[in-house]
Structure formats: structure tokens, C-alpha cells
Amino acid sequence: MAGIPGIGGLGLLPNGDGVICAWGGSQKSYGEVWIVPDLASGDPGTPTRIATGLREALGVAVVGNDF
């Protein structure tokens, strides 16, 4: 997860995958949302970016399988 700068929110899906939003932090960078497989296992897989272009993404809510 060292490649995900400025973490602004973290949630866990029922299957143990993590949903992470990155803040972005400046006018020259944008916030992102990442899925990290098996985050809850302590041996996470490679993160996959699923959204970008957000402004100050500072939280994520997981409800069931939705976020």
C-alpha cells in the first residue's frame, strides 16, 4: 500500500478486500479509489485503482457488498 499516497478513508468488504480512498491533496493531483485484495488477511494483494479524478476524497463507507 506504499504506492497509495494520502489515504483518506478505509473500509473492508465482507470478503476481506479493502476499499481505500486517497485524498489527492493538491490542486495538481486528484483523489482515487483503490481495491486491495485480501487486505484483512494481513497479506494483501496488488491494489487496483477503480476511480480517479476525485477532489479531496476523505472517506469511504462499506454497506454489505456496496461502497
N, C-alpha and C positions, 0 to 999 in steps of 0.2 A: 504494500500500500504506500510505499515511499514515493511512488510515481503519481499519487493523488494529492496535490498541494491544497492547503487551506480547507480542511474538512469542516463543513458547516452543519452536517447532520448525518446520523447513522441509524439505520433500522435493520431488523432481522426478519426475513421471510420465514414461514413455517418450516421450509426445507433446509434452513441453516445458511442460505445465501444472504449476503449483506447488501443493503442498498445504501449508497453513500452519496451525499451531495457535497460538492466542492464550491466554495464561496466565490472564487474568481478574484476578488479583492482589489481590482483597479479598473480604471477606465479603458485599459488596453487588454484586459483579459476577461473572460466570461466564465460564469459558473457552469458546472457539469453535473450529470448524474451517472453513477457507475454501479454496476452489479459485480459483486465479488463472490464467486462460487465458494461454498463451504467455509465461509468466514467463521461461523460458530464452532467449527471443528478444531480451530487452532492451527490448521494447516491450509490456509486459503489458496485458492487457485488464482489464475491470472484475471485481473479486473477487465471488464468490458464497458466502455463508455456507451451509454444509451441515449444521452441527451447533452446538448451543448448550446451555448448562446444565451444562457440564463443570466440575469442580473441579481447578484447577491443572494444566491440560494442558501438559506440559513436554517434549513430544517427539512426533515422528511418524516412522514407518518406511514406506518405499515398497518393495514387493517386486513386481516386474513391474508390472501394472496395478492392484494392490491396495495399500491403505494402512490 
